[in-house]
Structures are given as structure tokens and as C-alpha cells.
Amino acid sequence: MAIGVVGLTIGLALGGVVLLGALGFVLQRTVDTEAFRTADAVALLAAEDALPDPLPVAGGQVRVQVVDAQGRIRAASIDADRLVPMVRPERLNRDGRQRLEVPAERVGLAGPVRVVAVPAGTAADPLTVLVARSMADVRHSTHVVRTILLVAFPLLVAVLAGVAWRVVGATLRPVEALRRGAEEITGRAGTGRLPVPASADEIHRLAVTLNGMLDRLESARVRQRAFVSDAAHELRSPLTNIRTELEVAQRLADRTDWTAVTANLLADTDRLSRLVDDLLLLARLDETPPGRGTGPVELGALLTEVAARYPSPPVRVTPPAGPLWTIGTVEELRRVLANLVDNAVRHASGSVVLAAEATSTAMTVAGTTVAGTAVAGATVGPGVGAYHLVTVTDDGPGIAVADRERVLDRFTRLDDGRARDDGGAGLGLAIVRELVRRAGGSITLTDAPEQRGLRVRLLLPALPAEESGGPKVGGP
């Protein structure tokens, strides 16, 4: 605020100086113009050899003389000196117009005095017309303006400083309210919202944006706490089993079947290792943006590769009519299919079918409606464009419609037989949803057609074959 007032003061001071200079220059030019006009009129009379004596000049602050080359006065106004010229002859330029300053006592006017000289007469008899005008009025006018500025300047600065103080204070008051609100939220280390001013300006938009950020931070904090709590619970189970096995083995001593204990410990260790790997993957997905290591992926080859890992029960692949290219990370898409097939194989009573097909039209993926069909339990990503459809179908017990969205959340395991997998922590489908979202696609859980079971539908962005860059990806 103080810096602004100082800058305003300096600006007004410079403006006052410029104003005074401009006023003095304009007034002086006005005096010179009037003097030259009078001199030109007298010079015209001299050229016609019609100089009257005395010269008819109006105004008490004007003196006119007509002098020859020797400095003798040929004609003068009624109140001008007829013996002493206003300007010494050596100062005059007989060939051009001049502006001169002379002492006031030499002319008999209140000083300072401005004199203009205009050549007149003929070549045989050169004359010079001298017109003197007092600059007292000009000096008085500039003095009055300077006095007014000196008096009004401090008052104007004080008024503007007061107005600026009120305006800046009113502008910064919402900012201070935001600061106090942020301090209160930080002090109580809890949830809260910042006050939103009623004015529809930048401060209002800032408050709305900050509240949105606080909501996202709170949501992330809640998810983190739930994630940590669930992770701790899931990690506790295998650790408890390991500890129990070791304590029992230690208590039984020689009667312990170490082969069985070792097998149980290895099983719990494998479960613990898978859980840690899944947790690390989810944490990495939360921290890293999508798009690293992306490239064209051929879905038909990728489905065949994944299915080859499951000889029993058989995982059949319905090959697409032609190459289906999508854009994404090979490892992430392979992990998506592997998780889905693992889940399907675990619960299938017969076989699991993998299929991929190209969609015929562009589809909008922005809600729960895809290609004009309402889909229950859909989790979709943003975007409008062509998509490839990948399905994983099993003939297991299926999942109730009400649970199809919830089962995609982290650490979600349903109470029915399908969700009771051996050693699972409820992270497989959550990882699938996150990886599919990063690929720009969607995942939907539906009933298997014409049979008992579950079908998982994946919509992945389609990449035209001409943009795929040649045969690639599906392999390791």
C-alpha cells in the first residue's frame, strides 16, 4: 500500500512539472504569434512606403519600432522610445525573423520582455520591425497554476491514498477471510471449507477452486486411511498364520511335521508376496500419470498369449476377424487380462472364453450408456471415439447386479461363494479398473449370455491399422 502511494505521489509530481512546462510553452508561443502578427502588418506598411507616425498599435503592453540598418528609428508606436532602439543593431539579423529577450528597463514594460524582429523595407532601404510584448501576464499565469498545484497536490494525494486504502482493503478483505479459514482448517487438522465471497470475481473463483482442492484432498485422505487400514488388516492375516504355524511347531518340537509346516509357510509367504506386489502396484498407479511406455498393441495376439497360460480348465479364444490395434502399455494390458482370466478360471465350472471384436461405430464413453445401450455396473473413462470390445466370459456363479460396481473397489470381497477365493485380498478387479482407466477405456460387468455366469466387457480405444506402425505387441 505504501509503495503504491509513493508511486502515485511521484507520478502526480511528474505530471505537475510537465503541466507547468507545457503551460509556459503554450503561453509563450501565443505571445510570439501575436507579436509576429503585429510585426507582419507593420512590415507590409513599410514595404508600401506607407508607415504612419506614430504607428497605430493597440494595447498598453506592446511597443513597436521600425529601425534602419544604422539603428535609427524611422517610426514608432505612441508609447515607444524614439531615440534608443529596443534591440542593439549588432544583435539583429537582417535576413530572418528572430525571437529575443531584452531587459524590461530598455523597453519600459514590466519584465520579462519578449521582442520579435521581422525584416521589412526594400533592398535599397532595409528596415527591421521590432515588436515588444511583456511576459508579465504569462509569468503571473504560470505562478498562479504553480501555487494551485502546490496547494492541491498534498490534498489530492491524501484523498487518493484514502480511496486506495479503502478500495484495496475491501479487495483484500476476502483474501484475509480465506487466510483465516485456511489457518483454522490447518489448526484443527480436520475437514472444512473456505468462505466463498458473494462477488463473482477472481477471489470468488479462487475460493471455489480451493474448496474443490480441499474436497479432493479430503477424499484422498479418506481413501488413504481406508487403504492403509485395509492393507494392515490384509497383511495381518498371513503374518498371523505364519506366526501361529511357527509357535505350534516350536511347542510340538520333535513331533512337528516340518514338511507340512514348510508347505503352509510357503503358501502364506506367497500370499503375502502377492498382496505386497498388488499394494505396490496400486500405489505406483496412484502416483504416476498414464502414458509412459505406451505403444500399439494387437489385442488378438495378446489374448492368445494370455490364454496359453491356462491349459486347465481350458481358456478358449474367439479370434477377431482381423488385427485389432489399441494404444496402451503392453505390461498393463497383459496384467488386466491375466487378472480377469484368473478370476474367471477360479470360479468357472466349465470353460472360460476370451473374445475381441471391433465396434462398428464411434461410441461415447462418459457415463453408464455405451453405444446407446444402458449398462449396469459400468465404470467408464472419458472420451469420444471408436473402441474395441474385449470380453471374458465364464460359467461360474456370477455376481449380483447390485454388487457389480462395488466389487471393483479395493479390498472388496463379497459374501457369496464367488468372492471367497483362496488367499485373495480383493485387489484384482480394482487393479483391472485402474489399468483400464489409464488406457482410456472402461470395464463393465454383465450376465453371461444364454448361460449361468459372468461376462466382463472391456472397451479399449481403437487404433487404426495404418497408425499401428506394423506388427508389434502382444509378445513379451
C-alpha positions as CSV (number, residue, x, y, z in Angstrom):
1,M,0.0,0.0,0.0
2,A,2.8,2.4,1.0
3,I,4.7,1.7,-2.3
4,G,1.5,2.4,-4.2
5,V,1.1,5.8,-2.5
6,V,4.7,6.7,-3.1
7,G,4.4,5.7,-6.8
8,L,1.2,7.8,-7.0
9,T,2.9,10.8,-5.5
10,I,5.9,10.6,-7.9
11,G,3.5,10.2,-10.8
12,L,1.4,13.2,-9.8
13,A,4.6,15.3,-9.2
14,L,6.0,14.5,-12.6
15,G,2.6,15.3,-14.1
16,G,2.5,18.7,-12.4
17,V,6.0,19.5,-13.7
18,V,5.0,18.5,-17.2
19,L,1.8,20.6,-16.9
20,L,3.7,23.7,-15.9
21,G,6.2,23.3,-18.6
22,A,3.5,22.8,-21.2
23,L,1.5,25.8,-20.0
24,G,4.6,28.1,-20.1
25,F,5.5,26.9,-23.6
26,V,1.9,27.4,-24.9
27,L,1.6,30.9,-23.4
28,Q,5.0,31.9,-24.8
29,R,4.1,30.7,-28.2
30,T,0.8,32.6,-28.0
31,V,2.7,35.8,-27.2
32,D,5.2,35.2,-30.1
33,T,2.3,34.6,-32.5
34,E,0.5,37.8,-31.6
35,A,3.8,39.8,-31.8
36,F,4.7,38.3,-35.2
37,R,1.2,39.2,-36.5
38,T,1.6,42.8,-35.5
39,A,5.1,42.9,-36.9
40,D,4.0,41.5,-40.3
41,A,1.2,44.1,-40.5
42,V,3.8,46.9,-39.9
43,A,6.3,45.3,-42.3
44,L,3.5,45.4,-45.0
45,L,3.1,49.1,-44.5
46,A,6.9,49.6,-44.7
47,A,7.1,47.7,-48.0
48,E,4.4,50.0,-49.4
49,D,6.3,53.1,-48.0
50,A,3.1,54.0,-46.1
51,L,4.4,54.0,-42.5
52,P,2.3,56.4,-40.3
53,D,3.9,58.1,-37.4
54,P,3.0,57.2,-34.7
55,L,2.4,53.6,-35.6
56,P,-1.2,52.6,-34.8
57,V,-0.8,49.7,-32.3
58,A,-3.5,48.8,-29.8
59,G,-2.6,47.6,-26.3
60,G,-0.7,49.1,-23.5
61,Q,1.7,46.1,-23.2
62,V,3.0,46.4,-26.8
63,R,5.8,48.6,-28.1
64,V,6.7,48.8,-31.9
65,Q,9.7,50.4,-33.6
66,V,10.9,50.4,-37.2
67,V,14.7,50.8,-37.4
68,D,17.0,51.1,-40.4
69,A,20.4,49.5,-41.0
70,Q,22.2,52.1,-38.9
71,G,19.9,51.6,-35.9
72,R,18.0,54.8,-36.4
73,I,14.3,54.8,-35.6
74,R,12.1,55.6,-38.6
75,A,8.8,55.1,-36.9
76,A,7.5,54.0,-33.5
77,S,4.3,53.5,-31.6
78,I,3.0,56.3,-29.5
79,D,4.5,55.0,-26.2
80,A,7.7,53.6,-27.7
81,D,11.2,55.2,-27.3
82,R,12.0,57.3,-30.5
83,L,15.8,57.6,-29.7
84,V,17.0,54.2,-28.4
85,P,16.1,51.1,-30.3
86,M,14.8,48.2,-28.2
87,V,17.5,45.8,-29.6
88,R,21.1,46.8,-30.3
89,P,21.8,46.8,-34.1
90,E,24.5,44.2,-33.8
91,R,22.0,41.6,-32.4
92,L,19.7,41.9,-35.4
93,N,19.7,39.5,-38.3
94,R,18.6,41.5,-41.3
95,D,17.7,38.4,-43.4
96,G,15.5,36.4,-41.0
97,R,12.8,36.5,-38.3
98,Q,14.0,36.5,-34.7
99,R,12.8,36.0,-31.1
100,L,14.8,37.8,-28.5
101,E,14.7,38.5,-24.7
102,V,15.6,42.1,-23.7
103,P,15.8,43.8,-20.3
104,A,12.5,45.4,-19.2
105,E,14.0,48.8,-18.4
106,R,15.2,49.2,-22.1
107,V,11.6,48.9,-23.3
108,G,9.7,50.4,-20.4
109,L,7.5,47.4,-19.8
110,A,7.0,45.1,-16.8
111,G,9.5,42.3,-17.3
112,P,10.4,40.0,-18.7
113,V,10.0,41.3,-22.3
114,R,9.8,39.3,-25.5
115,V,10.9,41.0,-28.7
116,V,10.3,39.7,-32.2
117,A,12.2,41.1,-35.3
118,V,10.8,40.9,-38.9
119,P,12.8,42.2,-41.9
120,A,10.9,44.9,-43.9
121,G,11.6,47.7,-46.4
122,T,13.4,47.3,-49.7
123,A,16.8,46.1,-50.8
124,A,17.9,49.7,-51.2
125,D,16.5,50.7,-47.8
126,P,16.4,47.7,-45.5
127,L,14.3,48.1,-42.4
128,T,13.5,45.9,-39.4
129,V,10.2,45.9,-37.5
130,L,10.7,45.3,-33.7
131,V,7.6,44.4,-31.6
132,A,8.0,44.0,-27.8
133,R,5.4,42.4,-25.6
134,S,5.5,42.0,-21.9
135,M,5.7,38.4,-20.4
136,A,4.3,39.6,-17.1
137,D,0.9,38.0,-17.7
138,V,2.5,34.8,-18.7
139,R,4.6,34.7,-15.6
140,H,1.6,35.5,-13.5
141,S,-0.5,32.8,-15.0
142,T,2.2,30.1,-14.5
143,H,2.8,31.4,-10.9
144,V,-1.0,31.0,-10.2
145,V,-1.1,27.5,-11.6
146,R,2.1,26.5,-9.7
147,T,0.6,27.8,-6.5
148,I,-2.7,25.9,-7.1
149,L,-0.7,22.7,-7.7
150,L,1.4,23.1,-4.6
151,V,-1.7,23.6,-2.5
152,A,-3.9,21.0,-4.2
153,F,-1.2,18.4,-4.6
154,P,-0.9,17.2,-1.0
155,L,-4.7,17.2,-0.6
156,L,-5.1,15.2,-3.8
157,V,-2.5,12.7,-2.7
158,A,-4.2,12.3,0.7
159,V,-7.6,11.8,-0.9
160,L,-6.3,9.3,-3.4
161,A,-4.4,7.5,-0.7
162,G,-7.6,7.2,1.4
163,V,-9.6,6.0,-1.5
164,A,-6.9,3.5,-2.4
165,W,-6.7,2.3,1.2
166,R,-10.5,1.7,1.3
167,V,-10.6,0.0,-2.2
168,V,-7.5,-2.2,-1.5
169,G,-8.8,-3.0,1.9
170,A,-12.2,-4.0,0.5
171,T,-10.5,-6.1,-2.2
172,L,-8.1,-7.9,0.2
173,R,-10.8,-8.5,2.9
174,P,-12.0,-11.7,1.2
175,V,-8.3,-12.8,0.8
176,E,-7.8,-12.3,4.5
177,A,-11.0,-14.3,5.2
178,L,-9.6,-17.1,3.0
179,R,-6.3,-16.9,5.0
180,R,-8.1,-17.1,8.3
181,G,-10.2,-20.0,7.1
182,A,-7.1,-21.9,5.9
183,E,-5.5,-21.2,9.2
184,E,-8.5,-22.6,11.1
185,I,-8.5,-25.7,8.9
186,T,-4.8,-26.2,9.4
187,G,-5.1,-25.6,13.1
188,R,-7.8,-28.2,13.8
189,A,-6.2,-30.7,11.3
190,G,-9.7,-31.6,10.0
191,T,-12.1,-31.1,7.2
192,G,-13.5,-27.7,6.4
193,R,-14.3,-25.3,3.7
194,L,-13.1,-21.8,3.0
195,P,-15.6,-18.9,2.9
196,V,-16.7,-18.1,-0.6
197,P,-17.3,-14.3,-1.2
198,A,-20.6,-13.3,-2.8
199,S,-18.9,-11.3,-5.6
200,A,-18.4,-13.1,-8.9
201,D,-14.8,-12.1,-9.3
202,E,-11.3,-13.7,-9.3
203,I,-11.4,-14.1,-5.4
204,H,-14.7,-16.0,-5.7
205,R,-13.3,-18.3,-8.3
206,L,-10.2,-18.8,-6.2
207,A,-12.2,-19.7,-3.2
208,V,-14.3,-22.2,-5.3
209,T,-11.1,-23.7,-6.7
210,L,-9.5,-24.0,-3.3
211,N,-12.6,-25.6,-1.8
212,G,-12.6,-28.1,-4.7
213,M,-8.9,-28.8,-3.9
214,L,-9.7,-29.3,-0.2
215,D,-12.5,-31.7,-1.1
216,R,-10.2,-33.7,-3.3
217,L,-7.5,-33.7,-0.6
218,E,-10.0,-34.9,2.0
219,S,-11.3,-37.6,-0.4
220,A,-7.7,-38.7,-1.0
221,R,-7.0,-38.6,2.7
222,V,-10.1,-40.8,3.4
223,R,-9.1,-43.2,0.7
224,Q,-5.6,-43.3,2.0
225,R,-6.7,-44.0,5.6
226,A,-9.1,-46.7,4.4
227,F,-6.4,-48.1,2.1
228,V,-3.8,-48.2,5.0
229,S,-6.4,-49.8,7.3
230,D,-7.4,-52.4,4.8
231,A,-3.8,-53.1,3.9
232,A,-2.8,-53.5,7.5
233,H,-5.7,-55.9,8.0
234,E,-4.9,-58.0,5.0
235,L,-1.2,-58.1,5.9
236,R,-2.0,-59.2,9.4
237,S,-3.8,-62.4,8.3
238,P,-0.8,-64.1,6.6
239,L,1.6,-62.8,9.2
240,T,-0.7,-64.2,11.9
241,N,-0.9,-67.6,10.1
242,I,2.9,-67.7,9.8
243,R,3.4,-66.8,13.5
244,T,0.8,-69.5,14.5
245,E,2.5,-72.2,12.4
246,L,5.9,-71.4,13.9
247,E,4.6,-71.2,17.5
248,V,2.8,-74.6,17.1
249,A,5.9,-76.1,15.5
250,Q,8.1,-74.8,18.3
251,R,5.7,-76.2,21.0
252,L,5.4,-79.6,19.4
253,A,9.2,-79.8,18.9
254,D,10.1,-83.3,17.7
255,R,6.5,-84.2,16.8
256,T,6.3,-81.4,14.2
257,D,5.9,-82.4,10.6
258,W,8.3,-79.8,9.1
259,T,7.4,-80.7,5.6
260,A,3.8,-79.7,6.1
261,V,4.8,-76.6,8.1
262,T,7.1,-75.6,5.3
263,A,4.4,-76.0,2.7
264,N,2.0,-73.9,4.8
265,L,4.6,-71.2,5.4
266,L,5.4,-71.1,1.7
267,A,1.7,-70.7,0.8
268,D,1.3,-67.9,3.3
269,T,4.5,-66.3,2.1
270,D,3.3,-66.5,-1.5
271,R,0.0,-64.9,-0.5
272,L,1.9,-62.2,1.4
273,S,4.2,-61.5,-1.5
274,R,1.2,-61.2,-4.0
275,L,-0.5,-58.9,-1.6
276,V,2.6,-56.7,-1.3
277,D,3.1,-56.6,-5.0
278,D,-0.5,-55.6,-5.6
279,L,-0.3,-52.9,-3.0
280,L,2.9,-51.5,-4.5
281,L,1.3,-51.6,-8.0
282,L,-1.7,-49.6,-6.8
283,A,0.5,-47.1,-5.1
284,R,2.6,-46.7,-8.2
285,L,-0.6,-46.3,-10.4
286,D,-1.8,-43.6,-8.0
287,E,1.4,-41.6,-8.2
288,T,2.4,-42.0,-11.9
289,P,0.5,-40.4,-14.8
290,P,-0.7,-42.7,-17.6
291,G,1.1,-42.8,-21.0
292,R,4.6,-44.0,-20.1
293,G,5.8,-46.7,-22.4
294,T,2.6,-46.7,-24.5
295,G,2.6,-48.1,-28.0
296,P,0.4,-50.0,-30.4
297,V,-0.9,-53.3,-29.0
298,E,-2.6,-56.0,-31.1
299,L,-5.4,-57.5,-29.0
300,G,-5.8,-60.8,-30.8
301,A,-2.2,-61.8,-30.2
302,L,-2.4,-60.6,-26.6
303,L,-5.5,-62.7,-25.9
304,T,-3.9,-65.8,-27.4
305,E,-0.7,-65.3,-25.3
306,V,-2.7,-64.9,-22.1
307,A,-5.0,-67.9,-22.8
308,A,-2.0,-70.2,-23.4
309,R,-1.1,-69.9,-19.7
310,Y,-4.3,-71.7,-18.6
311,P,-4.5,-75.2,-20.0
312,S,-6.9,-76.4,-17.4
313,P,-9.7,-75.6,-17.2
314,P,-9.5,-74.7,-20.9
315,V,-9.4,-71.0,-21.8
316,R,-10.7,-70.7,-25.3
317,V,-10.1,-67.7,-27.6
318,T,-12.6,-66.5,-30.2
319,P,-10.2,-64.8,-32.6
320,P,-11.2,-61.5,-34.2
321,A,-11.8,-61.2,-37.9
322,G,-8.7,-59.1,-38.3
323,P,-6.0,-57.3,-36.4
324,L,-7.4,-55.1,-33.6
325,W,-5.0,-52.4,-32.6
326,T,-5.2,-50.4,-29.4
327,I,-2.9,-47.9,-27.8
328,G,-1.5,-48.7,-24.3
329,T,1.2,-50.3,-22.2
330,V,1.7,-54.0,-23.0
331,E,2.5,-55.0,-19.5
332,E,-0.5,-53.2,-18.1
333,L,-2.9,-54.7,-20.7
334,R,-1.4,-58.1,-20.1
335,R,-2.0,-57.7,-16.3
336,V,-5.6,-56.7,-17.0
337,L,-6.3,-59.8,-19.0
338,A,-4.4,-62.1,-16.6
339,N,-6.3,-60.8,-13.6
340,L,-9.7,-61.2,-15.3
341,V,-8.8,-64.7,-16.5
342,D,-7.5,-65.7,-13.1
343,N,-10.8,-64.6,-11.6
344,A,-12.8,-66.4,-14.2
345,V,-10.8,-69.6,-14.0
346,R,-11.1,-69.7,-10.2
347,H,-14.9,-69.6,-10.4
348,A,-15.7,-71.3,-13.7
349,S,-17.3,-74.8,-13.6
350,G,-16.5,-75.4,-17.3
351,S,-14.6,-73.2,-19.6
352,V,-13.6,-69.6,-20.0
353,V,-14.0,-67.7,-23.3
354,L,-11.9,-64.8,-24.4
355,A,-13.1,-62.7,-27.4
356,A,-12.4,-59.4,-29.1
357,E,-14.2,-57.6,-31.8
358,A,-14.2,-54.2,-33.4
359,T,-17.1,-51.8,-32.8
360,S,-18.9,-50.6,-35.9
361,T,-19.4,-47.0,-34.8
362,A,-17.9,-44.4,-32.6
363,M,-19.1,-44.6,-29.1
364,T,-19.4,-42.0,-26.3
365,V,-17.9,-43.3,-23.1
366,A,-18.9,-40.8,-20.5
367,G,-21.4,-42.4,-18.2
368,T,-23.3,-45.7,-18.0
369,T,-24.6,-45.6,-21.5
370,V,-22.3,-47.1,-24.2
371,A,-23.3,-47.2,-27.9
372,G,-26.9,-46.4,-26.9
373,T,-27.2,-49.4,-24.5
374,A,-27.7,-48.9,-20.8
375,V,-25.1,-51.0,-18.9
376,A,-25.4,-51.9,-15.2
377,G,-22.2,-51.7,-13.1
378,A,-20.2,-49.7,-15.6
379,T,-17.1,-47.9,-14.8
380,V,-16.1,-45.8,-17.7
381,G,-13.4,-43.3,-18.7
382,P,-13.8,-40.0,-20.6
383,G,-13.6,-39.5,-24.3
384,V,-15.5,-39.9,-27.5
385,G,-14.2,-42.2,-30.3
386,A,-14.0,-45.8,-31.7
387,Y,-13.4,-48.6,-29.3
388,H,-12.6,-52.3,-29.4
389,L,-14.7,-54.7,-27.3
390,V,-12.8,-57.4,-25.3
391,T,-14.9,-59.9,-23.3
392,V,-14.0,-62.5,-20.7
393,T,-16.9,-64.9,-20.1
394,D,-17.2,-67.8,-17.5
395,D,-20.0,-70.1,-16.4
396,G,-19.5,-69.6,-12.7
397,P,-22.0,-68.4,-10.1
398,G,-21.9,-64.8,-11.4
399,I,-22.2,-61.6,-9.4
400,A,-25.5,-59.8,-8.3
401,V,-26.3,-56.7,-10.2
402,A,-26.2,-54.6,-7.0
403,D,-22.7,-55.7,-6.3
404,R,-21.1,-55.3,-9.8
405,E,-19.9,-51.7,-9.2
406,R,-18.8,-52.3,-5.6
407,V,-16.8,-55.4,-6.4
408,L,-14.4,-53.2,-8.5
409,D,-13.4,-51.2,-5.3
410,R,-10.2,-52.1,-3.4
411,F,-10.4,-54.8,-0.7
412,T,-13.9,-55.7,-1.7
413,R,-14.8,-59.3,-1.2
414,L,-18.4,-60.4,-1.4
415,D,-20.1,-62.9,0.9
416,D,-21.1,-65.3,-1.7
417,G,-19.1,-68.3,-2.9
418,R,-17.7,-66.5,-5.9
419,A,-15.9,-63.9,-3.8
420,R,-14.3,-66.4,-1.5
421,D,-11.1,-67.0,-3.5
422,D,-8.2,-68.7,-1.9
423,G,-5.8,-66.1,-0.5
424,G,-7.3,-63.2,-2.4
425,A,-7.4,-59.7,-1.0
426,G,-10.0,-58.1,-3.2
427,L,-7.4,-56.2,-5.2
428,G,-7.5,-57.9,-8.6
429,L,-10.5,-56.2,-10.1
430,A,-9.5,-52.9,-8.5
431,I,-6.2,-53.1,-10.3
432,V,-8.0,-54.0,-13.6
433,R,-10.2,-50.9,-13.3
434,E,-7.3,-48.6,-12.6
435,L,-5.2,-50.0,-15.5
436,V,-8.2,-49.8,-17.9
437,R,-8.9,-46.3,-16.9
438,R,-5.3,-45.4,-17.5
439,A,-5.6,-46.9,-21.0
440,G,-8.6,-44.6,-21.7
441,G,-11.2,-47.4,-21.7
442,S,-14.0,-48.8,-19.5
443,I,-14.9,-52.0,-17.7
444,T,-18.4,-53.4,-17.4
445,L,-19.8,-56.5,-15.6
446,T,-22.8,-58.1,-17.1
447,D,-24.5,-61.5,-17.2
448,A,-23.1,-64.1,-19.4
449,P,-25.4,-64.6,-22.5
450,E,-27.5,-67.7,-22.6
451,Q,-25.8,-69.3,-19.7
452,R,-25.1,-69.0,-16.0
453,G,-22.1,-66.9,-15.2
454,L,-20.4,-63.6,-15.6
455,R,-19.1,-61.6,-18.6
456,V,-16.6,-58.8,-18.2
457,R,-16.7,-56.3,-21.0
458,L,-13.6,-54.1,-21.7
459,L,-13.8,-51.1,-24.1
460,L,-10.4,-50.1,-25.3
461,P,-9.6,-47.2,-27.6
462,A,-9.2,-48.4,-31.2
463,L,-6.1,-47.5,-33.2
464,P,-6.4,-47.7,-37.0
465,A,-4.2,-50.3,-38.6
466,E,-2.4,-47.7,-40.7
467,E,-1.3,-46.0,-37.5
468,S,-0.1,-49.1,-35.7
469,G,3.4,-48.9,-37.1
470,G,3.5,-52.5,-38.2
471,P,3.3,-55.8,-36.4
472,K,4.1,-55.3,-32.8
473,V,3.0,-56.1,-29.4
474,G,1.3,-58.9,-27.9
475,G,4.6,-60.6,-27.2
476,P,6.7,-60.3,-24.2
